[in-house]
Amino acid sequence: MAKSKIIPTESQYITMIEKKTSSLFVASCAMGAISANTTESDVNRLSVYGRNLGISFQIIDDLIGIIGDPKITKKPVGNDIREGKKSLPILLAIKFAKGKEKKTILNAFGNSRISRQAMEKAVAAIAELGIEETIRKKASYHLDTARKSISRYDNSAREDLLALLDFVVERSL
């Protein structure tokens, strides 16, 4: 059965991430702070870090799911489109696409029976829209917020957390 073609708004998408992926990052960071017997302020700062890291991670992961290299991702090209996953790259592609390209993308979305050739056309249409740059900018915004949340710390743990932020946004397709 195909998933609904109703696409969430960007705000609804971020809310979905906050309730799923991001909440796991928040819990992990907060529990680390609590386990270290830190202050409530530290728990809050690390929760902000985790929330924004989780959002960035998911945004980039969704991008990789759309236009990633299957040799790296081990997923068929366009698998997330075929499965009807409601992700920010798809949301933005549908929002920015016009005419034939929009029809091509919508035809592929949630269509488990789509041909490989038609899926490749949909992926190409999305790639040509410049979605990758937009997604990376949005992910970078959240990573900057995460970075600011731990700016008051000055130790090796902070350096490790900063390295993790860089890894998330720079993951290759």
N, C-alpha and C positions, 0 to 999 in steps of 0.2 A: 504494500500500500504506500503510495507517495505521500510525503509530508505536505502539510499545508503550504501554499505559496505565499501566505501572508508574511511579509518581511517586517521585522520590528524597526522602530526608529533607532537612531544612534543611541539615544538616552536609554531606551529599553534594552538595547544590546549590552550597554555597560552595566545596567542593573542585573541582567542575567549573569554576566561574568562575576559581578560582586557576590552573587548568591551561590555561585559554583566554584570555579577555579580560584578566584581571588580570596574567597573565604578560607580556603585551605592554606593559602600563603599567610593570611592574617593570623590564623590559629597557630601555625608553625612559628611565626615570628613572635607572637605574644607569649606562647608557651615557653619559648627559649628565654625570653626576658623574665618571665615569672620563675622559671627554674633557676635562673641565675640570681634570684632574690633581689631584683632591681626595684626601682621606684615605679610608681604608677605612671609618671611622666615618660619613663623609658618604655614601659609596656605600650603606651599610646603612640610614641614615636615609631617604635618597631612595628606596630600594627598598621600605621600609615605607610611605612615602607612596604610591608607585606601586601597591603591592598593594591598599591600602585605597581609593585612588581608583578603581582598576579594578573592585573589588567593588561599590562604590557606583554607579559608572556602569552596570554591568550590571544591578544590582537595579532601578534607575530605568528603564533601557531596557526591561526585561521588563515593568514596570508599564505603560509607555507602549504596549507591544505588545499589552496586554490591553484597556485601557480608554482608550487615547488617542483623540484627535480625528482622524479620517481626513483632514480638511482640512489638518492640520498634519503628521501622520505619513506621509501618502501611502500608507497601508496600509489594506486593508479592516478594518472593526471585527471584533475577535476573531480576526484572522488567526493569531496565535500559538496560540490554543486549537484552531482548526481543524487546524493543522499538527501538533498534539500536542507542542509545545515544552514541555519540562520546566523550568518557571520557578518562582521563588519565589512570585509572585502566584497561580499555579495551585495550587501545593502548599498554600499557606495557605488558598485558597478551598475546596479539597477537604477540608482538615482542619477548617475552621470551619463549613462548610455542613452543614445538616441536611435530612433528608427530601427533599421535592420539589426544593428548590434544588440539593442535592448531586446528585441524579439528572440534573437539567437540565445541570449543569456537566459531569458525567462523560459524558453523552450527546454533548456537543459536542466533548469532548477527543479529538483525533486523528480526527475524523469529517469527511473531505473532502467528503462528500455532504450535510452538514447544510444545512437551509434557512436563508435569511437571517433569517427570523422566529425560528427556534429558536436561532440564534446570538445574536441580539439579546437573547433571554431569558437566555441563559447569561451574557452580558456584564453585563446588568442585575443578575443574581443575584450576580455577583462584586462589582460596584460597591456593592451594598447591604450587603455584609458588612463594609465599612470597611477593606478591604485596603489602600487607598492610604495611609492614616495609618500603618498597621503597617509597610508597606514603606518609607515615608519615614523612620520612626524607625530602622529597621535600617540604612538607607543613612547616616543622620546619625551613627549609632554609628561606622561605618567612617570617615566623614569626620572625626570628632573624633580618631580614632586617627591619621589622616593629618596632621591639623593639629598634633597633639602632636609628631609625628616631625620637624617642621621648626621647632618653636618656638624653638630656640636660634639660628636665623638672624635677622638684622636687616638686610634690604636690599630692594631693589625686586624682585628675583627671588622672594623669599618672598611679597611682596604679590601677585605674579602667580599664584603657586601657590595662595595662599589664595582668590583670586578664582575660580580654576578649580574649587575645591571647592564654592564657593557655587553656581556655575553648574550643576554636576552634579546636585545635590539639588533645585534649584529649577526644573529644566526642566519646561515645561508639557506638559500632556496635550493 
